[in-house]
Each structure stands twice: as structure tokens, then as C-alpha cells.
Amino acid sequence: MAGLRCVFAWLLISAFWGCVESPILPGDGVLRTCERDADCATLGAGARCERGLCAVWQTTVEPKDGTQTEGSLDTRQESHSDIFLEQPSESQGPLESREPTEDIVGDAAPEEIEPEDPCVGGKLFCGGNCVDAQLDLQHCGQCDNPCASGQSCVQGLCVCPDGKKLCGEACVELQSDAAHCGDCDNPCAVGKICETGLCLVPCAQGEKRCGVSCVKIGDVQNCGRCGDVCDTGKICLNETCICPGDTKDCGKGCVDTKQDSTHCGGCGIACPSGKVCVSGSCTDACSVGQTRCGDQCTDISEDAKNCGNCGAACTGGKICGKATCQCPTARLDCAGTCVDTQTNASHCGACGQACGMGAICSAGACVCSNSNLTYCSGQCVFLMNEEAHCGACGQACKTGEVCWGGACLVAPYVLTHVGAVPGNTASFLGFPCGMARDANNNILIADFNKHQIFSVDSQRQPRLLAGSTAGFKDDNVAIQSQFLNPCGLTVHPSGDIYIADINNHRIRLLSTSGGVRTFAGAGPGFKDAIGANAKFEQPHDIVFDSTTSAFYVADFLNFCIRKVTLAGAVTVFAGKCDTPGYSNGVAGAARFRRPVGLALDDLGNLYVSDATDHRIRKVVLSSREVTTVAGSGVLGLKDDQALSAQFNSPRGIAWYNGALYIADRMNHRVRKWDPATGRVTTFAGTSLGYTNGPASSAKFYEPVRLLWGTIGDLFVADARNKAIRRIITR
């Protein structure tokens, strides 16, 4: 029939027009999944299975010159909107009604209705098939995101098996891989092998490895296994500590039952008073060459208790030889004590040569007990970040440089910590919006676009803590809960994590028990109340006070700062909620336009970044007085005296070492306000982009949050670059 319709159309129109077949939806507009054409038979003739969906084929007349007419196939135009546009400022006109809710961060969803996803059960439609992106090796976390060789896809993240690390394109065992010994791209030199993550010379035949040293099999200090020391007098035979010759272990060391009067002829057989043991029998007479000392005969030429004379005992580990106390072979007399200078940390290699803190003595040399450290100038140091020994002992960095990764860098220096790297947008992050640090020094990240909470450990390995897909759901299993654009987060000393869930208009709690529940808030609006009876309007950031008995919330679209106690009581702390503006004053007399970032200084004062007012405000907690400390209120980029400086949508702020650091989002820079000098300066960043290097030449793309590390490094949530950047400042 299609062919007949085509011929008929050709006769009616002209030789310049042709007919083509094209798929359309079934008449009822419902998408149906399929595997073969027979699954679509109920839709009538012409129905086929195409890429897993049923479609009815029709013939459409098209002009041969490629133009489309009113009856040709529709074309779809995609539209894009940017969720990051700011709300209009008051200078653009009076606020006659509540301004529409906006997402300060993250990519806004298109307004048009998307076609129904043919996949069910949380699966993704990738390459014509429905796949489980939580487990699929070729589509891990998202379509066309294959895992490297040896990796597994776990909860949408490509991970290596326990004990292995991704090096290049494959997972390797860093403890034994000679090409990646201890760390990626750390090959062992020719003639060395990789053991326990260290490049070591192989042990010779008849030796075994103890720590980083090779010891002979039969060593009394490592008999049977490393660290097994034989009791005094015993020898190591076949890796077992035994008494030598005819001596026996009678519970208090090796004894010669042939002449020991307390074990005469056998353990526990004591000679009567006045008798001595000779050749294993109690007798009155001493044998030739022996001297009676007390109730026994002894050879004072070798008896350590009666060396040379009765009662002249050898001390300090010495033995009696030729009637003289002396140290055993391979031991030295150091200040009256026999020591093994091969293993003694106080006399390593020679008497009086002591090893420094954290070091042990191995084969007569001081080495660090921690294999990641190196013994330099009497101390154990980490060559990767030690300025005096950067990359090698004695290799010092110049003034103004810092040591990072074993190389001297000009400080401050910007690196990528986790996420996408320059030139490659692949990342487990979608839009990092908030950061905090837990008690184990893991970095916690709230991802605005992925609606999830991640943890990154000291080895820079990410782990999903909470969240699944966009929505709202409390759940006892954290990874099954749902958020809608989470951002600011903070950690209580108990380990509980409080999260500002922006577009669910709530404060959520990720507890140490592993569940997620709503702590305060019940949807958009404004209301002071207890727990779920209170209301917020897009809470963006959250910070505990110094007592950790209450926290403060930047209530973005209520234009004020709220206070929440651990009992869940929500009250207005500063500003007039539902009334935007700019003014300083006490408590409700002050006005904010878009409070978005919070931080506390060392004295407990609260700082607020006002995004659309382009200012930094200060709130004294005791008096609730609000003042302006930086920013003229004019959008721009200007380093100057604090109140003359200019920002462009400042977001996250962080206090460190007497100064406030500001994520100047739309200027793509990190700025610094120093109260001591009264000036605002640019700390890092030059323009929009993604470049690592010295802070004076590095580039960011919309930095939105800041977090100081424990060793003085500043972490930056570089949102549009989908990365957490690290500024080395030491």
C-alpha cells in the first residue's frame, strides 16, 4: 500500500517530489517497549520495533530538493535555560509580589515535557538498550561512561577492588606491582622487586624478609617468623628456638642436667643438700676442672654466674668465656651492655648512634617504621610534602615555594583534588555545591545536580553516602533517600550531618546510624515553629555556632538568617524575612537581598555573603548587630579598600588565620578580605577557564564553596568544572 500511495502522490504532484517512509507514535500516543516486530502486532499493519520502541510507519511526501512542506516530518528545536541567572535587583523595579523561586546553583530542567522513559526500575536507555547504570561496566553512572580494566561499577561509580588502585587504564596491586610500587607510575629500578609497596633488593637464598631487611634463616632474633626472639641461651634450628647440645628447657631457661643440682639428670630432679650434680647424678665430689660454688660444682671459666670466681656474675647480656665476662659474637659492649648494633635503635651500627623518633634499626641503619616515610637528618619525613626534604633527603625548596607531590611549587599553587581534570570533563560530580569535613578528615560534598552526598577520603577515593535520584524521601537506608538540589552542609561533633536541601525547602539530617530524615521545614514559605512545622524558602547554607548547640541558616528567598536549635526550634535571627533590601542594624532592623554563604570567625562572629547585593556582612552573635565589612554593592571586579571593593555574586566564604576568603562566583576567583589591612585582594584565579598552576595564573569556572583543610590547604568547589580544586598555601 505504501508503494501505491507513493505512485499516486508522484502522479498528482510532480517529478520533483518523492515519497519516504517514517515512523510515528501509535495513535494513542503511548510509548510501548519491544524486542521484535511481533511485539507491535496489536497496533496494526505497518507497526515495527525500532530501537526498543513500537512505531507505526507512514509514507510522507517530500520535495526532492530537501525542503520541507507543511506535511513533512516535524523538527524539534531544543531550548535551554540557565538556572544560574540571578534574580533582578531592586534597582530594576519595586518588588510588588514575591519574586519567583530561583535556583542559585545547578542546571535548571527544561520547561518542555520530556518523552516517557522506556526503561523501568531505575534503568537508563543507553545505545538502544535499558541498562542498570549502578552496575553496568559500559554505562556506569551515566550512558557511555565505561569503567577501566579491572574496575567494577558499584552504585554508579567505577571502583577498583579492595587493595587495588586505578593506574592509567587498569587496576593494580600497589603492594606488589613492580611498575606501580606503592603508588601509580612508581616503577622499581632494575634488580629490585615490589614487596609491601616498597622497591627492595630480593633476598638471597637462605634468607627471609623481615621488614625491609633480609635476615638469615636461623637468626635468633627472627626465629620461625620475623620478631620471634629466642630466649637467652637458646639457638634457632629449623626455625624453632631450642636449647643447644645436651641442655634442656626446664622452665627457666636452658640448663645442663648433667651438672645442674636443681635439675640433675632431668628437669625438676634436685640434689639433696650437700650434694652436687655430676654427669647427671647427685654426688659429693666435683668433677675435674670444676669448682664448687655453694651447693654445686661449676666451671668458673664459662659459668656466667661464677665467671672466674664464685659469685662473679656476668651482667648486661654478657657470657663467660675463658673466665672473663664478654659479649657474644656479633654483639658489642656499649656502656656495659651487650647490644646487637644491627637492630638496636639506641646503638644502630655503632655504640651511641641512636635513631630518631619513629625510626627503627635494621641491618645497622636507621629506617622509618612507616614505609611511607624516609629517614633524613635524624628524623622520619614524608618526601612528598616536606620543604626541607622535597622528593629526596636534603633537597630543600626555595623561599616562597611549597613541596607537593615531591616537587617544589610556587605558593599558593592550584591543583585538582577530585573530579574532572583540565581537558576531560569526566567526573563523578555533577555540580559540587557544598563541602564539610568529618572527624576522620574526609571531605563531604553535596552535589546540587546529582542530588547526592559524597565522601572523599585521604586517598581521594569517593564514596556515596546518601541520595539516589531527584525528589523528596526520608529513608533508613541513606542511599535510598532523595534530595532536591542539596547544597550547604555541616557536621556536628556527634557525627550527624545537617544538609540544606534547597528545593525541598528543608534541613535534612544524615545520622550516624545511616538514615536520612527531615530535621526542620515543611516546604516553601516562611514560618517560625518546631521541626517539620517550620518553613524555609530555598535554604542555601548552614553553619554551627561555637557551642554546637544551634546552627544558622542562610534562608535565601526569605531574605534573612534563621537560627535552629538541636531541639528543632526555628526562629528569625537577623533581617526581616520576606522583605529584601540592604540596611545595617540590629536583628530585624537589618535587611538582606540574597543571603547565600555563612562562616564563623575565631571569636564566634557570623559572616554572610549577600549574592545579589555583592557585599559581605557581619553579624555579632551576642548583640545580633549587622554591619557591612566588604563590598560597595556595585557589581564588578575591583581590589581596593574593603568598602570600595567590588564583587560579582559572592557565594561560599571561609575564615582562616585572621582573614575571610570569598568564592567570587561570577568573577571566577577566590578573593581575600584581611581585617588587619582593611583591603580586599584576589587570592587565586584570573578568569573563566580550567587551569592549574600558580594562583596568579590559575583559572576557575564559577567557584561556589570553600573549605580549609587541616594542614592549611584551601579546597574550592569549582562548580562548572565539576571538580574540587586544592590550593596549596603552606
C-alpha positions in Angstrom: 0.0 0.0 0.0 2.9 2.4 0.8 4.2 1.8 -2.7 0.8 2.6 -4.3 0.4 5.8 -2.2 3.9 6.8 -3.3 3.0 6.3 -7.0 -0.3 8.1 -6.6 1.5 11.1 -4.9 4.0 11.2 -7.7 1.3 11.4 -10.4 -0.6 14.1 -8.6 2.3 16.4 -7.6 5.3 16.3 -9.9 8.6 14.6 -10.7 10.2 17.0 -8.3 8.6 15.3 -5.2 9.3 11.8 -3.7 7.9 9.6 -1.0 9.7 8.3 2.1 8.7 6.1 5.0 8.9 7.5 8.5 7.9 6.2 12.0 5.3 7.9 14.1 3.9 7.2 17.6 0.9 4.8 17.8 -2.4 6.6 17.6 -3.0 6.7 21.3 0.4 8.5 21.8 1.6 5.8 24.3 5.2 4.6 24.1 5.5 0.8 24.1 8.7 -1.2 24.5 9.5 -4.2 22.3 12.2 -6.6 21.3 10.9 -7.7 17.9 8.2 -6.6 15.3 5.7 -9.2 16.6 5.5 -7.4 19.9 3.9 -4.5 18.0 1.3 -6.5 16.0 -1.6 -5.2 18.1 -1.0 -1.7 16.6 -1.9 -2.9 13.1 -0.1 -3.3 9.8 2.9 -1.1 9.4 3.9 -1.3 13.1 7.6 -2.2 13.7 10.0 -2.5 16.6 12.6 0.3 16.2 15.4 0.7 18.9 13.2 -0.9 21.6 10.0 1.1 20.9 6.9 0.3 18.8 6.3 2.8 15.9 3.8 2.9 13.0 5.4 3.6 9.7 3.8 6.1 7.3 4.8 7.5 3.9 5.5 11.2 3.7 5.8 13.2 0.5 9.0 15.3 0.5 10.4 17.6 -2.2 13.4 16.3 -3.9 15.4 19.5 -3.2 15.4 18.6 0.5 13.0 21.4 1.7 10.1 20.5 4.0 6.5 21.5 3.5 3.6 21.7 5.8 3.0 18.0 5.7 6.6 16.9 6.2 8.1 15.5 9.4 8.2 17.9 12.4 11.6 19.1 13.5 12.3 19.5 17.2 14.1 22.6 18.5 15.8 22.2 21.8 15.6 25.1 24.3 18.0 25.7 27.1 17.6 27.8 30.2 20.2 28.7 32.8 19.3 28.1 36.4 22.1 30.3 37.4 20.8 33.7 36.3 20.4 36.0 39.3 17.0 37.4 40.4 16.6 41.1 39.3 17.9 43.5 41.8 15.7 46.1 43.4 17.1 48.7 41.1 15.1 47.1 38.2 11.8 48.0 39.9 9.8 47.6 43.1 9.0 44.2 44.5 5.2 44.2 44.2 4.9 40.5 45.0 7.2 37.5 46.0 9.9 37.0 43.4 9.7 33.7 41.6 11.8 30.9 43.2 15.2 30.6 41.6 18.0 28.0 41.8 21.2 29.9 42.5 23.3 26.9 41.5 22.8 23.9 39.2 21.4 23.4 35.8 17.7 24.1 35.5 15.4 21.5 34.0 13.8 22.4 30.6 10.2 23.5 30.7 9.0 21.2 28.0 7.7 17.7 28.8 10.2 15.0 28.1 9.0 11.8 26.4 8.4 8.9 28.7 11.5 6.9 29.5 11.0 3.4 28.1 13.1 1.9 30.8 11.8 0.8 34.2 13.3 0.0 37.6 15.7 3.0 37.6 17.5 1.8 34.4 18.8 4.1 31.7 18.2 3.9 28.0 21.7 3.7 26.6 22.6 2.7 23.0 19.2 1.2 22.3 19.1 -0.9 25.5 17.9 -0.5 29.1 20.9 -0.8 31.4 21.4 -0.7 35.2 23.8 2.3 35.4 24.5 1.3 39.1 26.2 -1.9 37.9 26.9 -1.7 34.1 30.6 -1.6 33.2 30.0 0.3 29.9 27.5 2.8 31.3 28.5 3.3 34.9 26.5 6.1 36.5 25.6 7.5 33.1 25.4 6.5 29.4 28.8 5.8 27.6 30.8 6.0 30.8 32.9 2.8 30.6 34.9 1.6 33.6 38.6 0.9 33.2 40.1 -2.7 33.0 39.6 -4.5 36.3 37.2 -1.9 37.7 33.7 -2.7 38.9 30.6 -0.5 38.7 29.3 -0.1 42.2 26.4 2.3 42.8 27.1 4.2 39.6 30.8 4.6 40.4 33.8 2.9 38.8 35.9 1.4 41.5 38.8 -0.9 41.8 38.7 -4.0 44.0 39.8 -3.5 47.6 43.5 -3.2 47.9 43.9 -2.1 44.3 44.1 1.4 42.7 43.4 2.7 39.2 46.7 3.4 37.5 46.2 4.6 33.9 43.7 2.2 32.4 43.9 -0.7 34.8 43.5 -1.6 38.5 46.8 -2.6 40.0 48.0 -4.1 43.3 50.3 -1.3 44.6 51.8 -3.7 47.2 53.4 -6.0 44.6 53.3 -4.4 41.1 56.8 -3.5 40.1 55.5 -0.9 37.6 53.4 0.9 40.2 55.1 0.1 43.5 53.4 2.0 46.4 51.8 4.4 44.0 50.9 4.8 40.4 53.8 5.3 37.9 56.4 4.4 40.5 58.4 1.7 38.8 61.1 -0.3 40.7 64.7 0.0 39.4 66.3 -2.9 37.6 67.2 -5.6 40.0 64.6 -4.7 42.6 61.1 -6.2 43.3 58.0 -4.7 44.8 57.1 -6.0 48.3 54.6 -4.4 50.6 54.6 -1.3 48.4 58.4 -0.8 48.6 61.1 -1.4 45.9 63.5 -3.8 47.6 66.5 -5.9 46.6 65.4 -9.6 46.6 66.6 -11.7 49.5 69.3 -14.2 48.8 68.8 -18.0 49.1 68.8 -19.0 52.8 67.4 -15.5 53.8 63.9 -14.2 54.5 62.4 -10.7 54.6 61.9 -9.0 58.0 60.6 -5.5 57.5 62.8 -4.0 54.8 65.8 -6.2 55.6 66.9 -9.7 54.7 67.9 -11.9 57.6 69.5 -15.4 57.6 67.2 -18.3 58.3 68.1 -19.4 61.8 68.6 -15.9 63.2 67.8 -16.0 66.9 66.2 -12.5 66.6 63.7 -13.7 63.9 63.3 -17.5 64.5 60.3 -19.0 62.8 58.9 -15.6 61.9 60.0 -12.0 62.0 60.3 -10.7 65.5 60.3 -14.1 67.2 63.4 -13.7 69.6 64.8 -16.9 71.2 65.2 -16.8 74.9 68.7 -16.3 76.3 70.8 -19.4 75.8 68.6 -20.9 73.1 69.5 -21.3 69.4 67.3 -21.3 66.4 67.2 -24.6 64.5 64.8 -25.4 61.7 63.0 -22.1 62.6 62.4 -23.3 66.2 64.0 -22.0 69.3 65.7 -24.9 71.1 68.2 -25.4 73.9 71.7 -26.3 72.4 73.5 -29.5 72.9 72.5 -31.6 75.9 70.9 -28.7 77.7 67.1 -28.8 78.3 64.4 -26.2 78.8 63.4 -26.7 82.4 61.0 -23.7 82.6 63.6 -21.1 83.5 65.9 -21.3 80.5 68.3 -23.9 79.2 70.1 -26.0 81.8 72.7 -28.7 81.7 71.0 -31.5 83.5 74.4 -33.2 83.8 75.7 -30.6 86.3 72.7 -28.5 87.4 72.0 -29.5 91.0 68.3 -28.4 90.7 67.8 -30.4 87.5 70.2 -33.3 88.0 69.7 -35.9 85.3 66.4 -34.3 84.4 64.2 -31.3 84.9 63.0 -30.9 88.5 65.3 -33.5 90.0 67.1 -31.6 92.7 70.2 -32.9 94.5 69.9 -33.1 98.3 71.7 -30.5 100.5 75.5 -31.1 100.4 75.3 -32.9 97.1 76.3 -31.6 93.7 75.3 -32.8 90.2 78.0 -34.5 88.2 77.2 -36.1 84.9 73.5 -36.1 85.7 73.8 -37.7 89.2 73.9 -36.2 92.6 77.3 -36.6 94.2 79.6 -35.2 96.8 82.6 -34.6 94.7 83.1 -32.1 91.9 84.5 -33.3 88.6 87.9 -32.4 87.4 88.0 -28.8 86.1 85.0 -27.8 88.2 84.9 -25.6 91.3 82.3 -25.9 94.0 80.3 -22.7 94.4 77.8 -23.1 97.1 76.0 -26.4 96.7 77.2 -27.1 93.2 80.3 -27.7 91.2 80.8 -25.3 88.3 83.3 -24.5 85.6 84.2 -20.9 86.5 85.9 -20.5 83.2 82.4 -20.5 81.5 79.8 -20.1 84.2 78.2 -16.6 83.7 77.1 -16.7 87.3 80.5 -17.6 88.6 82.9 -16.3 85.9 86.5 -16.5 87.1 85.3 -16.6 90.7 82.3 -17.9 92.6 79.6 -15.2 92.7 81.2 -13.1 90.0 78.2 -13.0 87.7 78.2 -11.6 84.2 75.7 -8.8 83.5 74.3 -6.8 80.6 73.8 -9.9 78.4 77.5 -11.0 78.7 78.6 -14.5 78.7 81.6 -16.1 80.4 84.5 -17.2 78.2 87.9 -18.1 79.5 86.9 -16.9 83.0 86.1 -13.5 81.6 82.7 -11.8 81.0 82.4 -10.8 77.4 79.7 -10.1 74.8 78.6 -12.9 72.4 79.7 -12.9 68.8 78.0 -10.2 66.7 77.3 -8.1 69.8 79.2 -5.0 71.1 79.7 -3.9 74.7 78.0 -0.5 74.8 78.4 1.1 78.3 78.4 -2.3 80.0 75.5 -3.8 78.0 75.8 -6.2 75.1 73.8 -5.0 72.2 73.1 -6.0 68.6 74.0 -2.9 66.7 72.2 -4.3 63.7 68.8 -4.0 65.4 69.3 -1.8 68.5 67.7 1.7 67.8 69.9 3.2 70.6 73.1 1.9 69.2 72.4 1.4 65.5 75.5 0.5 63.6 77.8 1.6 66.4 77.6 2.4 70.2 75.8 5.6 71.0 74.4 6.1 67.5 70.7 6.5 68.2 67.8 6.5 65.7 65.3 9.4 65.8 61.7 9.3 66.7 59.6 6.9 64.6 62.7 5.1 63.3 63.9 1.5 63.9 67.3 0.0 63.4 67.6 -2.5 60.5 70.8 -4.1 59.3 72.8 -1.4 61.3 70.9 1.5 59.7 68.1 3.7 60.9 64.9 3.3 58.8 61.4 4.6 59.4 58.8 2.2 60.8 56.2 3.8 58.5 57.2 2.7 55.0 55.7 5.9 53.5 58.4 7.9 55.4 62.1 8.4 54.7 64.8 8.8 57.3 66.5 12.1 56.7 68.8 14.0 59.1 67.8 12.1 62.2 64.0 12.2 61.6 61.3 10.5 59.6 59.8 12.7 56.9 57.3 12.4 54.1 59.3 13.4 51.0 56.1 14.3 49.1 55.4 17.5 51.2 58.4 18.2 53.3 60.0 21.6 52.2 63.4 20.7 53.7 63.5 17.3 52.0 61.3 17.6 48.9 61.5 14.4 46.8 64.8 13.4 48.4 66.8 13.9 51.6 68.4 17.3 51.7 66.6 18.6 48.7 65.1 21.8 50.1 62.6 24.2 48.4 63.4 27.8 48.0 61.8 30.6 50.0 58.2 31.1 48.8 57.9 27.5 47.5 55.9 24.6 48.9 56.6 20.9 48.5 53.7 18.9 47.0 54.0 15.5 45.4 57.7 15.6 45.8 58.2 18.8 43.8 58.8 22.4 44.8 55.9 24.6 43.7 55.4 28.4 43.9 52.9 29.0 46.7 49.9 29.4 46.6 49.5 26.7 43.9 46.2 25.4 42.5 45.8 21.6 41.8 42.8 19.4 41.1 41.9 17.3 44.1 39.0 15.2 42.7 36.6 15.3 39.8 37.1 16.4 36.3 40.6 17.4 35.2 41.6 20.0 32.6 40.7 18.8 29.1 38.5 16.0 30.4 35.0 16.6 31.8 34.5 13.0 33.1 33.7 13.3 36.8 31.6 11.6 39.5 30.5 15.1 40.3 27.7 17.0 38.5 27.8 20.3 40.3 29.6 20.4 43.7 27.7 22.9 45.8 28.6 22.4 49.5 31.6 21.0 51.4 32.4 20.0 55.0 34.9 17.8 56.9 34.1 15.0 59.2 36.0 13.7 62.3 38.1 11.4 60.1 39.2 14.3 57.9 37.1 13.0 55.0 35.7 15.7 52.7 31.9 15.7 52.4 30.4 17.0 49.2 26.8 18.0 48.4 26.1 17.6 44.7 23.4 20.0 43.5 22.8 18.4 40.1 23.1 14.7 41.2 21.0 15.3 44.4 23.5 13.2 46.4 26.0 13.4 49.2 29.6 12.0 48.7 32.6 11.4 51.0 36.2 11.6 49.7 38.9 10.0 51.8 42.6 10.9 52.2 43.4 8.7 49.2 41.0 10.8 47.2 38.6 7.9 46.8 34.9 8.9 46.6 32.0 7.1 48.3 28.3 7.7 48.0 26.8 8.5 51.5 23.2 9.4 50.7 20.8 10.2 48.0 19.6 8.4 44.9 17.5 10.5 42.4 15.9 13.9 42.5 12.9 14.1 44.8 11.9 14.1 48.5 12.2 10.9 50.5 13.3 10.1 54.1 14.7 6.6 54.4 16.5 4.5 57.0 18.9 3.5 54.2 20.7 6.7 53.3 21.5 5.8 49.6 17.7 5.2 49.0 16.7 8.6 50.3 16.0 11.6 47.9 17.1 15.2 47.9 16.3 18.1 45.5 19.4 20.2 45.0 21.3 19.8 48.3 24.0 22.4 48.9 25.3 23.7 52.3 26.2 21.1 54.9 27.8 20.9 58.3 28.9 18.2 60.7 28.0 18.0 64.4 30.7 16.6 66.8 28.4 13.6 67.2 29.0 12.7 63.6 25.5 13.7 62.4 25.5 15.7 59.1 23.0 18.5 58.6 22.1 19.4 55.0 20.4 22.4 53.4 18.1 20.8 50.9 17.5 23.9 48.7 14.4 23.0 46.6 12.8 20.7 49.1 13.0 23.8 51.4 14.1 21.7 54.3 17.0 21.0 56.6 17.7 17.2 56.4 19.7 15.1 58.8 22.1 12.2 57.7 22.6 10.4 61.0 25.5 8.2 62.1 23.0 5.3 62.0 23.0 5.6 58.3 19.5 7.0 57.7 18.2 10.3 56.4 15.3 12.2 57.9 13.8 15.7 57.9 15.1 17.8 60.8 13.2 21.0 60.1 11.0 22.5 57.4 7.8 21.6 55.5 8.0 23.0 52.1 8.3 26.6 50.7 7.2 29.6 52.8 8.1 31.4 56.0 7.1 30.2 59.4 8.9 30.1 62.8 8.0 26.8 64.5 9.4 23.5 65.8 10.8 20.9 63.4 8.6 20.0 60.4 6.1 22.7 61.3 8.6 25.4 60.4 9.0 26.7 56.8 12.0 27.9 54.7 12.4 29.3 51.2 15.4 27.8 49.5 17.9 27.4 52.4 21.4 27.6 50.9 24.0 27.3 53.6 24.2 26.1 57.2 26.9 26.5 60.0 27.0 25.6 63.7 27.9 28.2 66.3 30.9 27.6 68.7 28.7 25.8 71.2 27.4 23.4 68.5 24.0 23.6 70.3 22.5 25.6 67.5 23.1 26.4 63.8 22.3 29.3 61.5 20.7 29.0 58.0 21.0 31.4 55.1 17.3 31.4 54.1 17.8 32.6 50.5 14.4 33.6 49.3 13.1 34.6 52.7 16.0 37.2 52.7 17.0 36.6 56.3 19.2 34.5 58.7 17.4 31.8 60.7 18.5 30.1 63.9 17.8 26.4 64.6 18.4 24.7 67.9 19.2 21.0 68.3 15.6 20.6 69.6 14.4 21.8 66.2 13.2 25.3 67.2 13.4 27.7 64.2 13.4 31.5 64.7 14.5 34.6 62.8 17.9 35.7 63.9 18.8 38.7 61.6 17.0 40.6 58.8 13.3 40.9 58.1 12.1 37.7 56.5 10.1 38.2 53.3 11.4 41.7 52.9 14.5 42.0 50.8 16.8 45.1 50.9 20.0 46.5 52.1 20.5 48.1 55.5 22.6 47.6 58.6 21.1 47.5 62.1 20.2 45.2 65.0 18.3 42.0 64.3 15.1 42.7 62.4 16.2 46.3 61.5 18.8 44.9 59.1 17.9 43.8 55.5 19.5 41.2 53.2 18.8 40.6 49.5 20.0 37.1 48.9 22.0 35.6 51.8 23.8 32.6 50.4 27.0 31.8 52.3 27.9 31.6 56.0 31.1 31.4 58.1 32.3 31.9 61.7 35.5 33.7 62.7 37.7 32.8 65.7 35.7 35.0 68.0 32.4 33.4 67.0 31.1 36.3 64.8 28.9 35.2 61.9 29.7 36.4 58.3 27.1 36.4 55.5 27.7 36.6 51.7 24.9 38.6 50.1 24.9 37.3 46.5 22.8 39.9 44.6 23.9 42.8 46.9 27.6 41.9 46.2 28.6 42.5 49.8 29.9 40.7 52.8 28.1 41.3 56.1 29.0 40.6 59.7 26.6 39.6 62.5 27.8 39.8 66.1 26.0 36.8 67.7 25.7 38.4 71.2 24.0 41.6 70.1 22.7 40.5 66.6 24.1 43.7 65.1 24.6 43.6 61.4 27.3 45.6 59.6 29.0 45.6 56.2 32.6 44.6 56.1 33.4 44.4 52.4 31.9 45.3 49.1 30.5 48.6 47.7 27.3 46.9 46.5 28.3 47.6 42.9 28.6 44.5 40.6 32.2 44.4 39.3 35.7 43.3 39.9 37.9 45.6 42.0 40.6 45.0 44.6 40.5 48.0 47.0 39.8 49.2 50.5 37.1 46.8 51.8 34.0 49.0 51.4 35.2 50.2 47.9 35.9 46.8 46.6 33.6 45.1 44.1 32.3 41.5 43.8 30.1 39.7 41.3 27.8 37.3 43.1 29.9 36.2 46.1 29.0 32.7 47.4 30.9 30.4 49.8 33.0 32.0 52.5 35.6 30.6 54.9 37.6 32.1 57.8 41.2 31.1 58.3 44.2 32.6 60.2 42.6 36.0 60.7 41.2 36.6 57.3 38.0 35.8 55.3 38.2 34.1 52.0 35.4 34.5 49.4 34.3 32.4 46.4 33.6 35.3 44.0 31.5 33.1 41.7 30.9 35.2 38.5 34.3 36.7 38.7 35.7 33.1 38.7 38.1 34.0 41.5 38.9 33.4 45.2 39.1 36.8 47.0 40.5 37.6 50.4 39.4 40.3 53.0 42.1 41.0 55.6 40.7 42.9 58.6 44.3 43.8 59.6 44.9 45.8 56.3 41.3 46.6 55.6 41.7 45.6 52.0 40.1 43.1 49.6 42.6 41.3 47.2 42.5 38.5 44.7 43.9 35.3 46.3 43.6 32.9 43.3 42.2 32.9 39.8 42.4 35.1 36.7 39.4 34.4 34.5 36.9 31.8 33.4 38.5 28.5 32.5 40.2 25.5 33.9 44.0 25.9 34.5 46.1 24.5 37.3 49.3 26.2 38.4 50.4 29.2 40.5 47.4 31.0 42.0 48.2 34.1 40.0 47.7 32.3 36.7 45.1 29.6 37.6 41.6 29.6 36.3 38.2 28.6 37.8 34.7 28.3 36.4 32.1 29.5 38.9 33.7 28.6 42.3 30.8 28.4 44.8 32.1 27.0 48.1 35.3 27.0 50.2 36.7 24.6 52.9 40.0 24.8 54.8 41.9 21.6 55.3 43.8 20.6 58.5 47.2 21.4 57.1 46.4 24.8 55.7 45.2 23.9 52.2 42.1 25.6 50.8 39.6 23.4 48.9 37.4 25.1 46.3 34.1 23.7 44.9 34.7 24.6 41.2 31.1 24.0 40.2 31.0 24.3 36.4 34.3 22.5 36.1 32.8 19.6 38.1 35.8 19.4 40.4 37.1 20.1 43.8 40.3 22.2 43.4 43.0 22.4 46.1 45.1 25.5 46.7 48.4 24.6 48.4 49.2 27.5 50.7 51.8 26.3 53.2 
